Amino acid sequence: MRGTATRPSREGLPAGGARAASPAARGGGRGPRRARPGRPPPAGGAGRPPRPAGPGARRGPRRAPRRRPPHQLLGLGETRIRTVGDDWEYIATGIGYAQVLFDKVLVVVDHAELAGAIDVARAEKAEERARARMRESGDLGARAEVDYFRAEEALKRAVNRLNVARRVR
């Protein structure tokens, strides 16, 4: 008859009429591998590619190792950045770190000041105050050592700011 579909027979099916779900349930493994039409079978016999042998031989696809992005500690100094218009800007920066990402560099520092925004007169006064504090700490107590260290750090910051400010003038 035209337009009617016939159902397949249910003979030979398990109880309940359901088909077996997996090849293992049907009574055995994967069966023979068939070559895909239009492609030659892979080399190595039995339809499988040759496997590497020996210690350290790769098995499966090679994956790139997952590494943390590299980072670098930064000391007191200057940092230069390139703007979109290919101009360079200088920044007086303190201690911190720089982390290299895929398409940018992240810089985290305790203080930063653009070269054009540095007040040169204020930086010169800070340098003189730091030099005076370093001269007057004469005793050898622990407090004097802390004061000398602070004065030395203030002097380094002031000199750094002056050097960076001179780049734009």
C-alpha positions as CSV (number, residue, x, y, z in Angstrom):
1,M,0.0,0.0,0.0
2,R,1.1,3.4,-0.8
3,G,1.7,6.0,2.1
4,T,1.8,3.5,4.9
5,A,5.0,2.7,6.8
6,T,5.8,-0.8,8.0
7,R,7.3,-1.4,11.5
8,P,10.3,-3.5,11.9
9,S,9.7,-6.8,13.5
10,R,10.3,-7.2,17.2
11,E,11.6,-10.7,17.0
12,G,15.0,-11.3,18.7
13,L,14.7,-8.3,21.0
14,P,15.1,-8.5,24.8
15,A,12.0,-8.7,27.0
16,G,10.0,-5.5,26.8
17,G,11.0,-4.9,23.2
18,A,13.8,-2.4,23.9
19,R,17.0,-2.4,21.9
20,A,20.3,-2.9,23.7
21,A,21.8,0.5,24.6
22,S,25.5,-0.1,24.2
23,P,27.8,-2.3,22.2
24,A,28.9,-4.1,25.3
25,A,25.3,-4.9,26.1
26,R,24.9,-6.4,22.6
27,G,27.6,-8.9,23.3
28,G,31.0,-7.6,22.6
29,G,33.3,-4.6,22.3
30,R,33.5,-2.0,19.5
31,G,33.6,-4.3,16.6
32,P,35.9,-3.9,13.5
33,R,36.9,-0.4,12.6
34,R,35.6,0.8,9.3
35,A,37.5,3.1,7.0
36,R,35.8,6.4,6.3
37,P,34.8,6.7,2.7
38,G,37.2,8.8,0.6
39,R,40.1,8.5,3.1
40,P,42.9,6.0,3.3
41,P,43.1,3.9,6.4
42,P,45.7,5.2,9.0
43,A,49.2,3.8,8.9
44,G,50.4,1.3,11.5
45,G,48.3,-1.7,10.6
46,A,45.0,-2.9,12.1
47,G,43.5,0.6,11.3
48,R,45.4,2.4,14.1
49,P,48.3,4.9,14.0
50,P,51.6,3.8,15.4
51,R,52.1,4.6,19.1
52,P,55.3,6.0,20.4
53,A,57.4,3.7,22.6
54,G,59.9,4.1,25.4
55,P,60.0,6.2,28.6
56,G,58.8,9.8,28.2
57,A,56.9,9.0,25.0
58,R,54.0,11.3,24.4
59,R,50.5,9.9,24.5
60,G,47.7,12.0,23.1
61,P,47.7,15.6,22.0
62,R,50.3,17.9,23.5
63,R,48.9,20.8,25.6
64,A,50.7,24.0,26.3
65,P,51.7,24.3,29.9
66,R,49.6,26.7,32.1
67,R,52.0,29.1,33.6
68,R,51.4,32.2,35.7
69,P,52.1,35.4,33.9
70,P,55.7,36.5,34.7
71,H,56.1,39.4,37.1
72,Q,59.1,41.5,38.1
73,L,59.8,43.5,41.3
74,L,60.4,47.2,40.7
75,G,62.6,49.5,42.8
76,L,62.4,53.3,43.1
77,G,63.0,54.8,39.7
78,E,61.3,56.0,36.5
79,T,58.9,54.2,34.3
80,R,58.2,55.2,30.7
81,I,55.0,54.4,28.9
82,R,54.1,54.7,25.2
83,T,50.8,56.5,24.5
84,V,48.5,55.7,21.6
85,G,50.1,58.4,19.5
86,D,53.6,56.7,19.9
87,D,54.8,59.4,22.3
88,W,56.7,58.6,25.5
89,E,55.6,59.7,28.9
90,Y,57.8,59.4,32.0
91,I,56.6,58.6,35.5
92,A,58.5,58.8,38.8
93,T,57.5,55.5,40.5
94,G,58.1,54.0,43.9
95,I,58.6,50.3,44.8
96,G,56.1,47.8,43.5
97,Y,55.9,45.1,40.8
98,A,55.1,44.8,37.1
99,Q,53.1,41.8,35.7
100,V,53.3,41.0,32.0
101,L,49.9,39.9,30.7
102,F,49.0,38.8,27.2
103,D,48.4,42.2,25.7
104,K,49.4,44.7,28.4
105,V,51.7,45.2,31.4
106,L,50.2,45.9,34.8
107,V,52.3,48.0,37.1
108,V,51.4,48.3,40.8
109,V,53.6,50.8,42.8
110,D,53.2,52.6,46.1
111,H,53.4,56.0,44.4
112,A,53.6,57.4,40.9
113,E,53.8,61.0,39.6
114,L,53.8,62.1,35.9
115,A,56.9,64.1,34.9
116,G,54.8,67.1,33.8
117,A,53.0,67.2,37.2
118,I,56.1,67.2,39.4
119,D,56.6,70.5,41.3
120,V,60.4,71.0,41.0
121,A,60.6,73.6,43.8
122,R,58.8,71.3,46.2
123,A,61.1,68.4,45.3
124,E,64.2,70.5,45.8
125,K,62.9,71.5,49.3
126,A,62.2,67.9,50.1
127,E,65.8,67.0,49.0
128,E,67.3,69.7,51.3
129,R,65.2,68.6,54.3
130,A,66.2,65.0,53.8
131,R,69.9,65.9,53.6
132,A,69.6,68.0,56.8
133,R,68.0,65.2,58.7
134,M,70.7,62.8,57.6
135,R,73.4,65.2,58.8
136,E,71.8,65.8,62.3
137,S,71.3,62.1,63.2
138,G,74.6,61.6,65.1
139,D,73.8,59.2,67.9
140,L,73.8,55.4,67.4
141,G,70.4,54.5,69.0
142,A,67.7,52.5,67.3
143,R,65.5,55.6,66.9
144,A,68.4,57.4,65.1
145,E,68.8,54.4,62.7
146,V,65.1,54.6,61.8
147,D,65.2,58.3,61.3
148,Y,68.3,58.0,59.2
149,F,66.7,55.3,57.1
150,R,63.5,57.4,56.6
151,A,65.6,60.4,55.6
152,E,67.6,58.3,53.2
153,E,64.4,57.1,51.5
154,A,63.0,60.6,51.4
155,L,66.2,61.8,49.7
156,K,66.0,59.0,47.1
157,R,62.4,59.8,46.3
158,A,63.2,63.6,46.0
159,V,66.2,62.9,43.7
160,N,64.1,60.5,41.6
161,R,61.4,63.1,41.2
162,L,63.9,65.7,40.1
163,N,65.6,63.4,37.6
164,V,62.2,62.5,36.0
165,A,61.1,66.2,36.0
166,R,64.3,67.1,34.0
167,R,63.3,64.7,31.2
168,V,60.4,66.9,30.1
169,R,62.1,70.3,30.5
